[in-house]
Amino acid sequence: MKKNILLLALFAIVAAMPARAEEPALEADFDAEAPTSIMAETDAEFQDIQIAVDGTQVRICGAEGLTLEVFNLTGVKISTTKIDSNDKVVNLNLQHGCYILKVGKVVRKISIR
């Protein structure tokens, strides 16, 4: 019932909106350089950070000043560690299982055996 009322209210709001007189041309708003430069910056961030796992130890290179976040598979944050050097080794002390590591925008799935 509540879902139907919400849908009717949304429909009423959309129907009451004034029609657009003129749509702007997409070609005029498109900047060909912007997507390429944004992608290049994003790719550089991913290439600079390296994550290697050996048992319960994780070695992180190229992530000074960032934070290592460890999540379980249900998305619950297990731990957070500040990375204070360019080459940091962190002992996770985790039980056997699968986990997700996040450093900056880099995300890796790992398995502790």
N, C-alpha and C positions, 0 to 999 in steps of 0.2 A: 504494500500500500504506500509506504513512504517513498519507495523507488518510483512509483508512478507519479506521485505528487512532485517529486524533484524533477522528473523528466518533463512534466507539463510546465513547471516554472521555468526551466531552461528553454523550452520551446517558445514560451511567451516572451522571454527576454530577447531571444534571437529574432523572433518575428517583429518585435518593436524597434529593432535597430534600423536606422536609415540605410537605404540602398546606396552603394558606392556609385558615384557618377562616372568615374573613369579609373581604370586600373593602370598603374604605372607600368611602363615597358620593363620587362626583366633584363633585357640587354643593357639598358642605360644604367641600372643599378649594379651590374656585375663588374667586379674588379678582378681581372685575371691574375694579378700578382698576389692578392691576399691569401687565397687557399694554399698556394704553393709555399709561401713563406711560413704560414702557420704549420703546415705539414712538416716542413724542414726543421722547425724548432722542436716540434713534438718528437720527430724521429731522433734528433740529437739527444733529447732527454732520455729516451729509451736506450740508446746505444751507449751512453756514458755510464749507466749504472749496471754493474754486474753482480749477480747473486749466485753463490755456489754453496751447496749443502754437502756436508760430510758427517754422517751420523746425526748427532744433535747439535753440531756446530754449523753456523752459517757465516760465510765470509762475504762481505759486502764491499765492493770497490766503487769509487766515484760517486759517493752519496753523502759527502760531508755536510753536516748541518741539517740533514733530513731525519726522518723518524722511521724506524722499522716497526710495523704493526703486524701482529700474528693473530689470525682468525682461525676458528675451527670451521668445519664444513657447513655448519648451520648459520655461520655469519657472526658468531659471538666473538668479540675481541678477547684474546687470551692474554696478550702482553703488548707493551709498547716500550721501545728502546731508542734513545737518542743516539744518532750516529755522529760521533765527535771527531772522527778522522777519515781520511780518504780511503784507508784500507782497514776495515774493522772486522774482527771476529767476535761473534756473539754465541754464547752457549745457551740454547733454548730450554734445556731441561724439560722436554715434553715427553708425554707417553707415546707409545707406538700409535701410528695412525696418520691420517692425511690432514694437512693444514694449508692455509693460504697466507703467503707473505706479501706485504705491500710496502714498498719504499718509494716515496714520491708518487709518480704515476705508474711505476712498474709493479706488476702483480705476477706472482709465481705460485704454482701449486707444488707442494712438496709432500714427500712421504717419509715418515720416521719409522725405521724398522728396528 
